[in-house]
Protein backbone atom coordinates (compact mmCIF):
# COMPACT_ATOMS: atom_id res chain seq x y z
CA UNK A 1 0.00 0.00 0.00
CA UNK A 2 3.03 2.31 -0.11
CA UNK A 3 1.84 3.71 -3.45
CA UNK A 4 -0.88 5.55 -1.51
CA UNK A 5 1.81 7.77 0.03
CA UNK A 6 2.64 9.27 -3.36
CA UNK A 7 -0.09 11.93 -3.25
CA UNK A 8 -2.52 9.87 -5.39
CA UNK A 9 -5.05 12.72 -5.72
CA UNK A 10 -5.10 16.51 -5.67
CA UNK A 11 -5.86 18.25 -2.36
CA UNK A 12 -7.26 21.73 -1.81
CA UNK A 13 -7.54 24.07 1.16
CA UNK A 14 -7.67 27.72 2.15
CA UNK A 15 -4.76 29.39 3.91
CA UNK A 16 -6.26 31.68 6.53
CA UNK A 17 -2.68 32.69 7.07
CA UNK A 18 0.75 31.21 6.52
CA UNK A 19 3.66 32.56 8.56
CA UNK A 20 7.09 31.45 7.42
CA UNK A 21 10.41 32.07 9.16
CA UNK A 22 13.49 31.38 7.04
CA UNK A 23 16.80 30.62 8.72
CA UNK A 24 20.11 31.13 6.91
CA UNK A 25 22.50 28.29 7.76
CA UNK A 26 25.99 27.61 6.48
CA UNK A 27 25.47 25.33 3.48
CA UNK A 28 27.95 22.74 4.78
CA UNK A 29 25.67 22.12 7.77
CA UNK A 30 22.64 21.32 5.62
CA UNK A 31 24.23 19.26 2.86
CA UNK A 32 23.83 15.92 4.65
CA UNK A 33 20.15 16.56 5.38
CA UNK A 34 19.05 16.36 1.75
CA UNK A 35 19.08 13.35 -0.62
CA UNK A 36 21.49 12.84 -3.51
CA UNK A 37 18.97 13.92 -6.16
CA UNK A 38 18.64 17.45 -4.80
CA UNK A 39 20.98 20.40 -4.45
CA UNK A 40 20.78 23.21 -1.93
CA UNK A 41 19.26 26.48 -3.08
CA UNK A 42 21.93 28.87 -1.84
CA UNK A 43 22.57 32.59 -1.52
CA UNK A 44 26.03 34.03 -2.16
CA UNK A 45 27.25 30.44 -2.44
CA UNK A 46 27.48 30.46 1.35
CA UNK A 47 24.01 30.27 2.88
CA UNK A 48 21.38 27.57 2.60
CA UNK A 49 17.93 27.93 4.16
CA UNK A 50 15.46 26.12 6.39
CA UNK A 51 11.87 27.36 6.41
CA UNK A 52 9.63 27.02 9.44
CA UNK A 53 6.07 27.32 8.11
CA UNK A 54 3.11 27.75 10.49
CA UNK A 55 -0.12 27.49 8.52
CA UNK A 56 -3.74 27.88 9.58
CA UNK A 57 -5.73 25.86 7.01
CA UNK A 58 -9.48 25.81 6.45
CA UNK A 59 -11.53 23.16 4.66
CA UNK A 60 -8.68 20.84 3.69
CA UNK A 61 -10.07 18.06 1.48
CA UNK A 62 -9.54 16.14 -1.78
CA UNK A 63 -9.90 18.60 -4.64
CA UNK A 64 -13.42 18.76 -5.99
CA UNK A 65 -15.06 17.53 -2.78
CA UNK A 66 -17.67 19.88 -1.24
CA UNK A 67 -16.43 22.30 1.42
CA UNK A 68 -18.49 20.74 4.20
CA UNK A 69 -16.35 17.61 3.92
CA UNK A 70 -13.20 19.61 4.60
CA UNK A 71 -11.39 19.93 7.92
CA UNK A 72 -9.51 22.75 9.64
CA UNK A 73 -5.98 22.04 10.78
CA UNK A 74 -2.93 23.90 12.02
CA UNK A 75 0.20 22.66 10.26
CA UNK A 76 3.88 23.23 11.05
CA UNK A 77 6.48 22.28 8.48
CA UNK A 78 10.26 22.29 8.56
CA UNK A 79 11.68 22.40 5.03
CA UNK A 80 14.97 22.96 3.23
CA UNK A 81 15.10 25.21 0.15
CA UNK A 82 16.39 23.04 -2.71
CA UNK A 83 16.64 22.71 -6.48
CA UNK A 84 15.97 19.69 -8.64
CA UNK A 85 16.78 19.12 -12.32
CA UNK A 86 14.02 17.03 -13.86
CA UNK A 87 14.36 14.62 -16.77
CA UNK A 88 13.57 17.42 -19.22
CA UNK A 89 16.57 19.33 -17.92
CA UNK A 90 14.38 21.95 -16.25
CA UNK A 91 15.62 23.25 -12.89
CA UNK A 92 12.82 23.41 -10.33
CA UNK A 93 12.93 25.38 -7.09
CA UNK A 94 11.20 23.78 -4.16
CA UNK A 95 11.36 22.38 -0.67
CA UNK A 96 12.52 19.15 0.91
CA UNK A 97 10.68 18.00 4.01
CA UNK A 98 12.55 17.46 7.27
CA UNK A 99 9.60 17.23 9.65
CA UNK A 100 5.83 17.90 9.74
CA UNK A 101 3.52 18.54 12.69
CA UNK A 102 -0.20 19.12 13.13
CA UNK A 103 -2.59 19.85 15.97
CA UNK A 104 -5.04 17.03 15.14
CA UNK A 105 -4.68 13.25 15.07
CA UNK A 106 -7.01 12.99 12.08
CA UNK A 107 -4.60 15.03 9.95
CA UNK A 108 -1.62 12.97 11.13
CA UNK A 109 -3.44 9.70 10.43
CA UNK A 110 -4.57 10.51 6.89
CA UNK A 111 -1.49 12.59 6.14
CA UNK A 112 0.71 9.59 6.86
CA UNK A 113 -1.41 7.34 4.63
CA UNK A 114 -1.36 9.63 1.60
CA UNK A 115 1.99 11.45 1.93
CA UNK A 116 5.61 10.86 2.95
CA UNK A 117 5.54 13.89 5.23
CA UNK A 118 5.76 11.84 8.46
CA UNK A 119 3.28 13.86 10.49
CA UNK A 120 3.32 13.89 14.27
CA UNK A 121 0.77 15.57 16.53
CA UNK A 122 1.59 18.40 18.86
CA UNK A 123 -0.18 20.98 21.01
CA UNK A 124 -0.76 24.38 19.40
CA UNK A 125 -1.84 27.55 21.15
CA UNK A 126 -2.69 30.19 18.55
CA UNK A 127 -3.66 33.52 20.06
CA UNK A 128 -4.13 37.03 18.69
CA UNK A 129 -4.41 40.00 21.04
CA UNK A 130 -4.51 43.48 19.54
CA UNK A 131 -1.48 43.61 17.22
CA UNK A 132 0.38 40.62 18.65
CA UNK A 133 0.03 37.09 17.32
CA UNK A 134 1.45 34.30 19.48
CA UNK A 135 2.01 30.72 18.35
CA UNK A 136 3.15 28.36 21.08
CA UNK A 137 3.67 24.63 21.56
CA UNK A 138 4.98 23.16 24.79
CA UNK A 139 5.63 19.75 23.21
CA UNK A 140 7.47 21.21 20.21
CA UNK A 141 9.34 23.91 22.12
CA UNK A 142 7.76 26.58 19.93
CA UNK A 143 7.27 30.17 21.03
CA UNK A 144 6.83 32.73 18.24
CA UNK A 145 5.50 36.26 18.73
CA UNK A 146 4.63 38.43 15.73
CA UNK A 147 3.85 42.16 15.73
CA UNK A 148 1.44 42.85 12.89
CA UNK A 149 1.12 46.61 13.52
CA UNK A 150 4.55 47.77 12.42
CA UNK A 151 4.73 48.74 8.74
CA UNK A 152 8.32 50.00 8.78
CA UNK A 153 9.87 46.59 9.27
CA UNK A 154 13.58 45.98 9.26
CA UNK A 155 15.22 42.70 8.31
CA UNK A 156 16.31 40.55 11.26
CA UNK A 157 19.73 41.34 12.67
CA UNK A 158 22.50 39.44 10.85
CA UNK A 159 20.25 38.55 7.91
CA UNK A 160 22.39 37.86 4.82
CA UNK A 161 19.98 39.90 2.67
CA UNK A 162 20.44 43.60 1.99
CA UNK A 163 16.71 44.34 1.53
CA UNK A 164 13.25 42.75 1.52
CA UNK A 165 13.22 42.39 -2.26
CA UNK A 166 16.27 40.15 -2.05
CA UNK A 167 14.80 38.30 0.96
CA UNK A 168 11.53 37.57 -0.88
CA UNK A 169 13.34 35.04 -3.10
CA UNK A 170 13.45 32.83 -0.03
CA UNK A 171 9.87 33.27 1.14
CA UNK A 172 8.24 29.85 1.32
CA UNK A 173 6.38 27.84 0.41
CA UNK A 174 7.79 27.41 -3.09
CA UNK A 175 5.94 25.89 -6.08
CA UNK A 176 7.34 22.37 -5.63
CA UNK A 177 7.92 19.89 -2.84
CA UNK A 178 10.14 16.83 -3.30
CA UNK A 179 10.53 13.46 -1.63
CA UNK A 180 12.95 10.71 -2.62
CA UNK A 181 12.91 6.92 -2.58
CA UNK A 182 16.62 6.09 -2.38
CA UNK A 183 16.07 2.34 -2.91
CA UNK A 184 14.18 2.83 -6.18
CA UNK A 185 15.92 6.12 -7.05
CA UNK A 186 12.52 7.73 -7.60
CA UNK A 187 11.74 11.40 -7.09
CA UNK A 188 8.20 12.37 -6.13
CA UNK A 189 7.30 15.89 -7.27
CA UNK A 190 4.30 17.67 -5.76
CA UNK A 191 3.31 20.97 -7.32
CA UNK A 192 1.35 23.57 -5.41
CA UNK A 193 -0.96 26.04 -7.14
CA UNK A 194 -1.73 29.38 -5.50
CA UNK A 195 -3.54 32.63 -6.23
CA UNK A 196 -2.81 36.24 -5.20
CA UNK A 197 0.46 35.21 -3.56
CA UNK A 198 1.91 38.40 -2.07
CA UNK A 199 4.15 37.70 0.94
CA UNK A 200 4.28 40.60 3.36
CA UNK A 201 7.27 41.16 5.70
CA UNK A 202 6.75 40.48 9.39
CA UNK A 203 8.35 41.80 12.54
CA UNK A 204 9.29 38.87 14.76
CA UNK A 205 9.52 39.84 18.40
CA UNK A 206 10.33 36.35 19.62
CA UNK A 207 11.33 33.15 17.79
CA UNK A 208 12.08 30.03 19.80
CA UNK A 209 11.85 26.90 17.65
CA UNK A 210 12.58 23.55 19.30
CA UNK A 211 13.40 21.77 16.06
CA UNK A 212 16.03 24.37 15.17
CA UNK A 213 17.56 24.18 18.64
CA UNK A 214 17.74 20.38 18.50
CA UNK A 215 19.83 20.51 15.32
CA UNK A 216 22.51 22.60 17.08
CA UNK A 217 23.51 24.46 13.94
CA UNK A 218 26.70 26.43 14.52
CA UNK A 219 26.34 29.18 11.92
CA UNK A 220 22.68 30.20 11.78
CA UNK A 221 20.69 33.44 11.60
CA UNK A 222 17.02 34.31 11.20
CA UNK A 223 17.03 35.65 7.63
CA UNK A 224 13.45 36.81 7.03
CA UNK A 225 9.82 36.37 8.03
CA UNK A 226 6.76 36.69 5.78
CA UNK A 227 3.02 36.16 5.97
CA UNK A 228 0.37 35.49 3.34
CA UNK A 229 -3.33 35.57 4.19
CA UNK A 230 -6.64 34.43 2.73
CA UNK A 231 -5.20 32.35 -0.10
CA UNK A 232 -6.95 29.50 -1.97
CA UNK A 233 -4.36 26.76 -2.44
CA UNK A 234 -4.18 23.28 -3.86
CA UNK A 235 -1.61 20.55 -4.44
CA UNK A 236 -1.65 18.58 -7.67
CA UNK A 237 -1.49 14.81 -7.77
CA UNK A 238 2.10 13.66 -7.20
CA UNK A 239 4.31 12.91 -10.18
CA UNK A 240 7.09 10.28 -10.01
CA UNK A 241 10.17 10.20 -12.19
CA UNK A 242 13.31 8.12 -12.19
CA UNK A 243 16.51 9.82 -11.13
CA UNK A 244 19.55 8.74 -13.18
CORVEN-V420960 format. One record per residue. N is the residue number from 1. RES is the residue in one letter. SS is DSSP state (@ for helix, = for strand, . for the rest). OMEGA is omega in radians with two decimals (NA if undefined). D_FIRST is the distance of its C-alpha to the first C-alpha in Angstrom with 1 decimal. Layout:
<<N:RES:SS:OMEGA:D_FIRST> <N:RES:SS:OMEGA:D_FIRST>>
//
This chain:
<<1:X:.:-3.11:0.0> <2:X:@:-3.13:3.8> <3:X:@:3.13:5.4> <4:X:@:-3.10:5.8> <5:X:@:-3.03:8.0> <6:X:.:3.11:10.2> <7:X:.:-3.00:12.4> <8:X:.:3.10:11.5> <9:X:.:3.11:14.8> <10:X:.:-3.12:18.2> <11:X:=:3.12:19.3> <12:X:=:3.12:23.0> <13:X:=:3.09:25.2> <14:X:=:3.11:28.8> <15:X:=:3.02:30.0> <16:X:=:2.89:32.9> <17:X:=:3.11:33.6> <18:X:=:3.13:31.9> <19:X:=:-3.09:33.9> <20:X:=:2.99:33.1> <21:X:=:3.09:34.9> <22:X:=:3.13:34.9> <23:X:=:3.03:36.0> <24:X:=:-3.09:37.7> <25:X:=:3.11:37.0> <26:X:=:-2.98:38.5> <27:X:@:-3.13:36.1> <28:X:@:-3.11:36.4> <29:X:@:-3.12:34.8> <30:X:@:-3.01:31.6> <31:X:@:-3.08:31.1> <32:X:@:-3.12:29.0> <33:X:@:-3.14:26.6> <34:X:.:-3.12:25.2> <35:X:.:-3.04:23.3> <36:X:.:-3.07:25.3> <37:X:.:-3.06:24.3> <38:X:.:2.99:26.0> <39:X:=:3.14:29.6> <40:X:=:3.03:31.2> <41:X:.:-2.95:32.9> <42:X:.:3.07:36.3> <43:X:=:-3.11:39.7> <44:X:.:-3.13:42.9> <45:X:.:-3.12:40.9> <46:X:.:-3.01:41.0> <47:X:=:2.90:38.7> <48:X:=:-2.94:35.0> <49:X:=:2.97:33.5> <50:X:=:3.10:31.0> <51:X:=:3.00:30.5> <52:X:=:-3.06:30.2> <53:X:=:3.10:29.1> <54:X:=:-2.90:29.8> <55:X:=:3.06:28.8> <56:X:=:-3.07:29.7> <57:X:=:3.10:27.4> <58:X:=:3.02:28.2> <59:X:=:3.13:26.3> <60:X:=:-3.03:22.9> <61:X:=:2.99:20.7> <62:X:=:-3.07:18.8> <63:X:.:-3.12:21.6> <64:X:.:3.09:23.8> <65:X:.:3.12:23.3> <66:X:.:-3.06:26.6> <67:X:@:-3.07:27.7> <68:X:@:3.08:28.1> <69:X:@:-3.14:24.3> <70:X:.:3.13:24.1> <71:X:=:3.12:24.3> <72:X:=:-3.13:26.5> <73:X:=:2.91:25.3> <74:X:=:-3.08:26.9> <75:X:=:3.02:24.9> <76:X:=:-3.14:26.0> <77:X:=:3.08:24.7> <78:X:=:-2.97:26.0> <79:X:=:3.04:25.8> <80:X:=:3.05:27.6> <81:X:=:-3.06:29.4> <82:X:=:2.99:28.4> <83:X:=:3.10:28.9> <84:X:=:3.07:26.8> <85:X:=:-3.06:28.3> <86:X:.:-3.04:26.1> <87:X:.:3.05:26.5> <88:X:.:-3.09:29.3> <89:X:.:-3.14:31.1> <90:X:.:3.13:30.9> <91:X:=:-3.10:30.8> <92:X:=:3.02:28.6> <93:X:=:3.14:29.4> <94:X:=:-3.05:26.6> <95:X:=:3.04:25.1> <96:X:=:-2.99:22.9> <97:X:=:3.01:21.3> <98:X:=:-3.07:22.7> <99:X:=:3.11:22.0> <100:X:=:3.12:21.2> <101:X:=:3.09:22.7> <102:X:=:-3.11:23.2> <103:X:.:-3.07:25.6> <104:X:.:-3.13:23.3> <105:X:@:-3.13:20.6> <106:X:@:3.13:19.1> <107:X:@:3.13:18.6> <108:X:@:-3.10:17.2> <109:X:@:-3.10:14.7> <110:X:@:3.08:13.4> <111:X:@:-3.14:14.1> <112:X:@:3.00:11.8> <113:X:@:-2.96:8.8> <114:X:@:3.09:9.9> <115:X:.:3.03:11.8> <116:X:.:-2.99:12.6> <117:X:.:3.06:15.8> <118:X:.:-3.13:15.7> <119:X:=:2.90:17.7> <120:X:=:3.12:20.2> <121:X:=:3.13:22.7> <122:X:.:3.07:26.4> <123:X:.:3.11:29.7> <124:X:.:3.02:31.2> <125:X:=:-3.06:34.8> <126:X:=:-3.01:35.5> <127:X:=:3.08:39.2> <128:X:=:3.11:41.7> <129:X:=:-3.09:45.4> <130:X:.:-3.09:47.9> <131:X:.:-3.10:46.9> <132:X:=:3.06:44.7> <133:X:=:-3.12:40.9> <134:X:=:3.06:39.5> <135:X:=:-3.05:35.8> <136:X:=:3.01:35.5> <137:X:=:3.12:32.9> <138:X:.:-3.11:34.3> <139:X:.:-3.07:31.0> <140:X:.:-3.13:30.2> <141:X:.:-3.07:33.9> <142:X:=:3.08:34.1> <143:X:=:-3.09:37.5> <144:X:=:3.11:38.1> <145:X:=:-3.08:41.2> <146:X:=:3.03:41.8> <147:X:=:-3.07:45.2> <148:X:.:-3.07:44.8> <149:X:.:-3.04:48.5> <150:X:.:3.13:49.6> <151:X:.:3.08:49.7> <152:X:.:-2.94:51.4> <153:X:.:3.09:48.5> <154:X:.:3.04:48.8> <155:X:.:3.09:46.1> <156:X:.:3.09:45.1> <157:X:.:3.11:47.5> <158:X:.:3.02:46.7> <159:X:.:3.11:44.3> <160:X:.:-3.08:44.3> <161:X:.:-3.14:44.7> <162:X:.:3.13:48.2> <163:X:.:-3.08:47.4> <164:X:@:3.09:44.8> <165:X:@:3.11:44.5> <166:X:@:-3.11:43.4> <167:X:@:-3.07:41.1> <168:X:@:3.06:39.3> <169:X:@:-3.12:37.6> <170:X:@:3.06:35.5> <171:X:.:-3.09:34.7> <172:X:.:-0.10:31.0> <173:X:.:3.11:28.6> <174:X:.:-3.04:28.7> <175:X:.:-3.03:27.3> <176:X:=:2.98:24.2> <177:X:=:-3.06:21.6> <178:X:=:2.88:19.9> <179:X:=:-2.99:17.2> <180:X:=:3.01:17.0> <181:X:=:-3.05:14.9> <182:X:.:-3.12:17.9> <183:X:.:-3.13:16.5> <184:X:.:-3.06:15.7> <185:X:.:3.13:18.5> <186:X:=:3.07:16.6> <187:X:=:3.06:17.8> <188:X:=:-3.09:16.1> <189:X:=:3.10:18.9> <190:X:=:-3.11:19.1> <191:X:=:3.06:22.5> <192:X:=:-3.14:24.2> <193:X:=:-3.03:27.0> <194:X:=:3.13:29.9> <195:X:.:3.06:33.4> <196:X:.:-3.04:36.7> <197:X:.:-3.12:35.4> <198:X:.:-3.14:38.5> <199:X:.:3.11:37.9> <200:X:=:3.13:41.0> <201:X:=:3.13:42.2> <202:X:.:2.98:42.1> <203:X:=:3.13:44.4> <204:X:=:-3.14:42.6> <205:X:=:3.13:44.9> <206:X:=:3.14:42.6> <207:X:=:3.01:39.3> <208:X:=:-3.06:37.9> <209:X:=:-3.06:34.3> <210:X:@:-3.12:32.9> <211:X:@:3.13:30.2> <212:X:@:3.13:32.9> <213:X:@:-3.11:35.2> <214:X:@:-3.10:32.7> <215:X:@:3.09:32.4> <216:X:.:3.07:36.2> <217:X:.:-3.08:36.7> <218:X:.:-3.09:40.3> <219:X:.:-3.01:41.1> <220:X:=:3.09:39.6> <221:X:=:2.96:41.0> <222:X:=:-3.01:39.9> <223:X:=:3.13:40.2> <224:X:=:3.04:39.8> <225:X:=:-3.11:38.5> <226:X:=:3.02:37.8> <227:X:=:2.89:36.8> <228:X:=:-3.06:35.7> <229:X:=:3.02:36.0> <230:X:=:-3.05:35.2> <231:X:=:2.94:32.8> <232:X:=:-3.04:30.4> <233:X:=:2.97:27.2> <234:X:=:3.10:24.0> <235:X:=:3.08:21.1> <236:X:.:2.99:20.2> <237:X:.:-3.10:16.8> <238:X:.:3.12:15.6> <239:X:=:-3.11:17.0> <240:X:=:2.97:16.0> <241:X:=:-3.13:18.9> <242:X:=:3.09:19.8> <243:X:.:3.14:22.2> <244:X:.:NA:25.1>>
//
